[in-house]
């Protein structure tokens, strides 16, 4: 990777995600599937597909951002389980899924991957979600 290489979101992440915020290391996306509170952290580092390819400080920052996001999502959505995964089998660009799971959800306790078609959010639902999350995210990351 050269210094001139710039970060761009993978086209599939652009298609399936709604950009919510920029953290010190990562871009935060909302997966456009209203069946689950499903968020994706994408480190803003070009040509990275695995966590070990990040430098040590970036790895620590990713862990911090992931942990803070996970805690907030569990508080906001009152979930039963937080699923965090960096799969990369379909989209090679490093991205980390954060899915709040409920024992009452349609796929519990199975994984959600590829089980059903995405159910897009309405504009109103996206607006409500942003109003619920963004102020709290701003407080968490204001000193970072």
DRENVEX-803754 format. One record per residue (C-alpha): residue number from 1; residue in three letters; x, y, z. Coordinates in Angstrom, 1 decimal, decimal comma. Layout:
// DRENVEX-803754
<node NUM; Ala; <X; Y; Z>> ...
//
This chain:
// DRENVEX-803754
<node 1; Unk; <0,0; 0,0; 0,0>> <node 2; Unk; <1,4; 3,4; -0,9>> <node 3; Unk; <0,7; 6,7; 0,8>> <node 4; Unk; <-1,2; 7,8; -2,3>> <node 5; Unk; <-3,7; 5,0; -1,9>> <node 6; Unk; <-7,0; 6,4; -0,7>> <node 7; Unk; <-9,8; 4,8; 1,3>> <node 8; Unk; <-13,1; 4,1; -0,5>> <node 9; Unk; <-16,0; 2,0; 0,7>> <node 10; Unk; <-16,5; -1,2; -1,1>> <node 11; Unk; <-19,5; -0,9; -3,5>> <node 12; Unk; <-21,5; -3,6; -1,7>> <node 13; Unk; <-21,1; -1,7; 1,6>> <node 14; Unk; <-22,3; 1,5; -0,2>> <node 15; Unk; <-25,3; -0,5; -1,6>> <node 16; Unk; <-26,3; -2,2; 1,7>> <node 17; Unk; <-25,3; 0,5; 4,2>> <node 18; Unk; <-26,4; 3,9; 5,3>> <node 19; Unk; <-23,5; 6,1; 6,5>> <node 20; Unk; <-24,1; 7,3; 10,0>> <node 21; Unk; <-20,9; 8,7; 11,5>> <node 22; Unk; <-17,1; 8,9; 11,3>> <node 23; Unk; <-15,2; 7,8; 14,3>> <node 24; Unk; <-11,4; 8,4; 14,7>> <node 25; Unk; <-10,6; 5,2; 12,8>> <node 26; Unk; <-13,8; 3,8; 11,4>> <node 27; Unk; <-16,8; 4,8; 9,3>> <node 28; Unk; <-20,1; 3,7; 11,0>> <node 29; Unk; <-22,8; 2,2; 8,7>> <node 30; Unk; <-26,3; 1,1; 9,4>> <node 31; Unk; <-27,0; -2,1; 7,5>> <node 32; Unk; <-30,2; -1,4; 5,5>> <node 33; Unk; <-32,1; -4,3; 7,1>> <node 34; Unk; <-34,8; -3,3; 9,6>> <node 35; Unk; <-35,1; -6,9; 10,8>> <node 36; Unk; <-32,1; -6,4; 13,2>> <node 37; Unk; <-30,2; -3,5; 14,8>> <node 38; Unk; <-27,2; -4,1; 12,5>> <node 39; Unk; <-24,3; -1,8; 12,3>> <node 40; Unk; <-20,9; -2,0; 10,5>> <node 41; Unk; <-17,6; -0,5; 11,4>> <node 42; Unk; <-15,2; 0,0; 8,5>> <node 43; Unk; <-11,7; 1,1; 9,3>> <node 44; Unk; <-10,8; 4,0; 7,0>> <node 45; Unk; <-7,6; 2,4; 5,8>> <node 46; Unk; <-7,1; 1,5; 2,2>> <node 47; Unk; <-6,5; -2,0; 0,9>> <node 48; Unk; <-7,1; -3,8; 4,2>> <node 49; Unk; <-8,9; -7,1; 4,5>> <node 50; Unk; <-7,8; -8,4; 7,9>> <node 51; Unk; <-7,5; -7,0; 11,3>> <node 52; Unk; <-3,8; -8,1; 11,6>> <node 53; Unk; <-3,0; -5,8; 8,6>> <node 54; Unk; <-3,8; -2,7; 10,7>> <node 55; Unk; <-0,9; -1,3; 12,7>> <node 56; Unk; <-0,9; -1,9; 16,5>> <node 57; Unk; <-2,5; 1,5; 17,3>> <node 58; Unk; <-5,2; 1,0; 14,7>> <node 59; Unk; <-5,9; -2,4; 16,1>> <node 60; Unk; <-6,3; -0,9; 19,6>> <node 61; Unk; <-8,5; 1,9; 18,2>> <node 62; Unk; <-10,7; -0,6; 16,3>> <node 63; Unk; <-11,2; -2,6; 19,5>> <node 64; Unk; <-12,0; 0,6; 21,4>> <node 65; Unk; <-14,5; 1,8; 18,8>> <node 66; Unk; <-16,1; -1,7; 18,6>> <node 67; Unk; <-16,4; -2,1; 22,4>> <node 68; Unk; <-17,9; 1,4; 22,9>> <node 69; Unk; <-20,4; 0,9; 20,0>> <node 70; Unk; <-21,3; -2,6; 21,3>> <node 71; Unk; <-22,0; -1,3; 24,8>> <node 72; Unk; <-24,1; 1,6; 23,5>> <node 73; Unk; <-26,1; -0,6; 21,2>> <node 74; Unk; <-26,9; -3,0; 23,9>> <node 75; Unk; <-28,1; -0,2; 26,2>> <node 76; Unk; <-30,2; 1,5; 23,5>> <node 77; Unk; <-31,8; -1,7; 22,1>> <node 78; Unk; <-31,9; -3,8; 25,3>> <node 79; Unk; <-30,7; -6,9; 23,4>> <node 80; Unk; <-30,1; -10,4; 24,6>> <node 81; Unk; <-26,8; -10,8; 22,8>> <node 82; Unk; <-24,3; -8,7; 20,8>> <node 83; Unk; <-22,9; -10,5; 17,8>> <node 84; Unk; <-19,6; -9,0; 16,5>> <node 85; Unk; <-18,0; -10,5; 13,4>> <node 86; Unk; <-15,5; -9,7; 10,7>> <node 87; Unk; <-16,2; -12,3; 8,0>> <node 88; Unk; <-15,1; -10,9; 4,7>> <node 89; Unk; <-16,1; -13,9; 2,6>> <node 90; Unk; <-18,3; -11,8; 0,3>> <node 91; Unk; <-16,9; -8,3; 0,8>> <node 92; Unk; <-13,1; -8,4; 1,1>> <node 93; Unk; <-12,7; -4,9; 2,6>> <node 94; Unk; <-12,2; -5,1; 6,3>> <node 95; Unk; <-15,5; -4,4; 8,1>> <node 96; Unk; <-16,9; -5,5; 11,4>> <node 97; Unk; <-20,6; -6,4; 11,9>> <node 98; Unk; <-22,3; -5,5; 15,2>> <node 99; Unk; <-25,7; -7,1; 15,4>> <node 100; Unk; <-28,0; -6,8; 18,4>> <node 101; Unk; <-29,8; -10,1; 18,8>> <node 102; Unk; <-33,0; -11,0; 20,6>> <node 103; Unk; <-34,2; -14,4; 21,7>> <node 104; Unk; <-37,5; -13,4; 20,0>> <node 105; Unk; <-35,9; -12,6; 16,6>> <node 106; Unk; <-36,8; -14,7; 13,6>> <node 107; Unk; <-33,4; -16,5; 13,3>> <node 108; Unk; <-32,6; -17,0; 17,0>> <node 109; Unk; <-30,3; -18,7; 17,9>> <node 110; Unk; <-29,0; -19,2; 14,3>> <node 111; Unk; <-26,7; -16,8; 12,5>> <node 112; Unk; <-28,5; -14,1; 10,5>> <node 113; Unk; <-26,1; -14,3; 7,4>> <node 114; Unk; <-28,0; -15,2; 4,3>> <node 115; Unk; <-31,1; -16,4; 6,1>> <node 116; Unk; <-33,6; -13,9; 4,6>> <node 117; Unk; <-33,7; -11,0; 2,2>> <node 118; Unk; <-32,9; -7,6; 3,6>> <node 119; Unk; <-35,9; -5,6; 4,7>> <node 120; Unk; <-35,0; -1,9; 4,0>> <node 121; Unk; <-35,7; 0,9; 6,5>> <node 122; Unk; <-38,1; 3,6; 5,6>> <node 123; Unk; <-36,8; 7,1; 5,5>> <node 124; Unk; <-38,8; 7,8; 8,8>> <node 125; Unk; <-37,2; 4,8; 10,5>> <node 126; Unk; <-33,7; 5,9; 9,5>> <node 127; Unk; <-34,4; 9,4; 10,8>> <node 128; Unk; <-35,7; 8,0; 14,1>> <node 129; Unk; <-32,7; 5,7; 14,5>> <node 130; Unk; <-30,3; 8,6; 13,8>> <node 131; Unk; <-32,1; 10,7; 16,4>> <node 132; Unk; <-31,8; 7,9; 18,9>> <node 133; Unk; <-28,1; 7,1; 18,4>> <node 134; Unk; <-26,1; 10,0; 16,9>> <node 135; Unk; <-26,3; 12,3; 20,0>> <node 136; Unk; <-25,1; 9,5; 22,2>> <node 137; Unk; <-22,3; 8,6; 19,8>> <node 138; Unk; <-21,2; 12,2; 19,6>> <node 139; Unk; <-20,8; 12,2; 23,4>> <node 140; Unk; <-18,8; 9,0; 23,4>> <node 141; Unk; <-16,4; 10,0; 20,7>> <node 142; Unk; <-16,2; 13,8; 21,4>> <node 143; Unk; <-12,9; 13,4; 23,3>> <node 144; Unk; <-11,4; 10,7; 21,1>> 
//
